[in-house]
Amino acid sequence: MASEKELSDFLKGVERRAFKRSLYHVRDDEAALDIVQDSMLKLAEHYGDKPAQELPMLFHRILSNCTLDWFRRQKTRRALFSNMSDFEGGEARGEDDFDLMESLVATVDTRETESAQDSTQRAQVLREIEGEISALPARQREAFLLRYWEEMDVAETAAAMGCSEGSVKTHCSRAVHALSRALKAKGIQL
């Protein structure tokens, strides 16, 4: 059984990554924050008595389910209610200010040794990568983020996504190939 401290430490450690993962899916800061908070509450409420080693898999499964629930609620709301913005003549909506740069942890502070041009190029490449990840189909994006962002193995990812290990491998392979093609087409070599 996980102690209160173990549960608290786990939630603190997973909070930022879970928020960014949710943000990739829903593309709305407030909704992503709500989803993460709901997931954390459900984990603590219903599974706080589980062993500490089971918490990551349970949390990611809850996060996936909360994200799906959010999409279902949005679909229902759109079916029942019309937003005033639907009648405004199609003005462009504001874009999210999500910055992938804050997710990178460098072992050495490169800001002092890096030129402004290099810094700008790196930021542009990361924005391109972020855009391509966001453009992946939902299941491919989820598998890719769980495997390579959350560093889960195939079995854990399959359990979190509620699918077979073969499906995880297929989704990851397709995501990697799609990202590779898209980035190569833009002249980005990693």
SULSUL-V635409 format. One record per residue. N is the residue number from 1. RES is the residue in one letter. SS is DSSP state (A for helix, B for strand, O for the rest). PSI is psi in whole degrees, -180 to 180 (NA if undefined). Layout:
n=N res=RES ss=SS psi=PSI
n=N res=RES ss=SS psi=PSI
//
This chain:
n=1 res=M ss=O psi=136
n=2 res=A ss=O psi=135
n=3 res=S ss=O psi=168
n=4 res=E ss=A psi=-38
n=5 res=K ss=A psi=-42
n=6 res=E ss=A psi=-43
n=7 res=L ss=A psi=-46
n=8 res=S ss=A psi=-45
n=9 res=D ss=A psi=-40
n=10 res=F ss=A psi=-47
n=11 res=L ss=A psi=-39
n=12 res=K ss=A psi=-40
n=13 res=G ss=A psi=-27
n=14 res=V ss=A psi=-11
n=15 res=E ss=A psi=-54
n=16 res=R ss=A psi=-45
n=17 res=R ss=A psi=-39
n=18 res=A ss=A psi=-41
n=19 res=F ss=A psi=-46
n=20 res=K ss=A psi=-38
n=21 res=R ss=A psi=-45
n=22 res=S ss=A psi=-39
n=23 res=L ss=A psi=-38
n=24 res=Y ss=A psi=-36
n=25 res=H ss=A psi=-52
n=26 res=V ss=A psi=-18
n=27 res=R ss=O psi=38
n=28 res=D ss=O psi=116
n=29 res=D ss=A psi=-50
n=30 res=E ss=A psi=-42
n=31 res=A ss=A psi=-41
n=32 res=A ss=A psi=-42
n=33 res=L ss=A psi=-42
n=34 res=D ss=A psi=-43
n=35 res=I ss=A psi=-44
n=36 res=V ss=A psi=-44
n=37 res=Q ss=A psi=-43
n=38 res=D ss=A psi=-42
n=39 res=S ss=A psi=-42
n=40 res=M ss=A psi=-42
n=41 res=L ss=A psi=-43
n=42 res=K ss=A psi=-40
n=43 res=L ss=A psi=-48
n=44 res=A ss=A psi=-40
n=45 res=E ss=A psi=-47
n=46 res=H ss=A psi=-25
n=47 res=Y ss=A psi=13
n=48 res=G ss=O psi=-19
n=49 res=D ss=O psi=3
n=50 res=K ss=O psi=161
n=51 res=P ss=O psi=148
n=52 res=A ss=A psi=-35
n=53 res=Q ss=A psi=-18
n=54 res=E ss=A psi=-14
n=55 res=L ss=A psi=-45
n=56 res=P ss=A psi=-46
n=57 res=M ss=A psi=-43
n=58 res=L ss=A psi=-44
n=59 res=F ss=A psi=-45
n=60 res=H ss=A psi=-33
n=61 res=R ss=A psi=-43
n=62 res=I ss=A psi=-42
n=63 res=L ss=A psi=-42
n=64 res=S ss=A psi=-44
n=65 res=N ss=A psi=-41
n=66 res=C ss=A psi=-37
n=67 res=T ss=A psi=-45
n=68 res=L ss=A psi=-41
n=69 res=D ss=A psi=-41
n=70 res=W ss=A psi=-46
n=71 res=F ss=A psi=-39
n=72 res=R ss=A psi=-43
n=73 res=R ss=A psi=-39
n=74 res=Q ss=A psi=-40
n=75 res=K ss=A psi=-43
n=76 res=T ss=A psi=-45
n=77 res=R ss=A psi=-42
n=78 res=R ss=A psi=-33
n=79 res=A ss=A psi=-33
n=80 res=L ss=A psi=-32
n=81 res=F ss=O psi=147
n=82 res=S ss=O psi=131
n=83 res=N ss=O psi=149
n=84 res=M ss=A psi=-30
n=85 res=S ss=A psi=-20
n=86 res=D ss=A psi=-22
n=87 res=F ss=A psi=6
n=88 res=E ss=O psi=15
n=89 res=G ss=O psi=21
n=90 res=G ss=O psi=30
n=91 res=E ss=O psi=146
n=92 res=A ss=O psi=136
n=93 res=R ss=O psi=155
n=94 res=G ss=O psi=146
n=95 res=E ss=O psi=155
n=96 res=D ss=O psi=147
n=97 res=D ss=O psi=30
n=98 res=F ss=O psi=135
n=99 res=D ss=O psi=112
n=100 res=L ss=A psi=-24
n=101 res=M ss=A psi=-37
n=102 res=E ss=A psi=-11
n=103 res=S ss=A psi=-14
n=104 res=L ss=O psi=137
n=105 res=V ss=O psi=111
n=106 res=A ss=O psi=144
n=107 res=T ss=O psi=-26
n=108 res=V ss=O psi=141
n=109 res=D ss=O psi=103
n=110 res=T ss=O psi=-8
n=111 res=R ss=O psi=-32
n=112 res=E ss=O psi=-31
n=113 res=T ss=O psi=-7
n=114 res=E ss=O psi=138
n=115 res=S ss=O psi=163
n=116 res=A ss=A psi=-38
n=117 res=Q ss=A psi=-44
n=118 res=D ss=A psi=-41
n=119 res=S ss=A psi=-44
n=120 res=T ss=A psi=-43
n=121 res=Q ss=A psi=-43
n=122 res=R ss=A psi=-44
n=123 res=A ss=A psi=-40
n=124 res=Q ss=A psi=-42
n=125 res=V ss=A psi=-44
n=126 res=L ss=A psi=-37
n=127 res=R ss=A psi=-39
n=128 res=E ss=A psi=-45
n=129 res=I ss=A psi=-45
n=130 res=E ss=A psi=-44
n=131 res=G ss=A psi=-41
n=132 res=E ss=A psi=-37
n=133 res=I ss=A psi=-42
n=134 res=S ss=A psi=-28
n=135 res=A ss=A psi=-11
n=136 res=L ss=O psi=151
n=137 res=P ss=O psi=151
n=138 res=A ss=A psi=-48
n=139 res=R ss=A psi=-38
n=140 res=Q ss=A psi=-44
n=141 res=R ss=A psi=-44
n=142 res=E ss=A psi=-47
n=143 res=A ss=A psi=-44
n=144 res=F ss=A psi=-47
n=145 res=L ss=A psi=-41
n=146 res=L ss=A psi=-42
n=147 res=R ss=A psi=-46
n=148 res=Y ss=A psi=-24
n=149 res=W ss=A psi=-50
n=150 res=E ss=O psi=-10
n=151 res=E ss=O psi=39
n=152 res=M ss=O psi=152
n=153 res=D ss=O psi=177
n=154 res=V ss=A psi=-43
n=155 res=A ss=A psi=-43
n=156 res=E ss=A psi=-42
n=157 res=T ss=A psi=-43
n=158 res=A ss=A psi=-43
n=159 res=A ss=A psi=-41
n=160 res=A ss=A psi=-35
n=161 res=M ss=A psi=-14
n=162 res=G ss=O psi=38
n=163 res=C ss=O psi=-178
n=164 res=S ss=O psi=163
n=165 res=E ss=A psi=-35
n=166 res=G ss=A psi=-39
n=167 res=S ss=A psi=-40
n=168 res=V ss=A psi=-46
n=169 res=K ss=A psi=-41
n=170 res=T ss=A psi=-48
n=171 res=H ss=A psi=-43
n=172 res=C ss=A psi=-44
n=173 res=S ss=A psi=-47
n=174 res=R ss=A psi=-40
n=175 res=A ss=A psi=-45
n=176 res=V ss=A psi=-44
n=177 res=H ss=A psi=-42
n=178 res=A ss=A psi=-44
n=179 res=L ss=A psi=-43
n=180 res=S ss=A psi=-48
n=181 res=R ss=A psi=-46
n=182 res=A ss=A psi=-43
n=183 res=L ss=A psi=-38
n=184 res=K ss=A psi=-38
n=185 res=A ss=A psi=-27
n=186 res=K ss=O psi=4
n=187 res=G ss=O psi=20
n=188 res=I ss=O psi=119
n=189 res=Q ss=O psi=124
n=190 res=L ss=O psi=NA
//
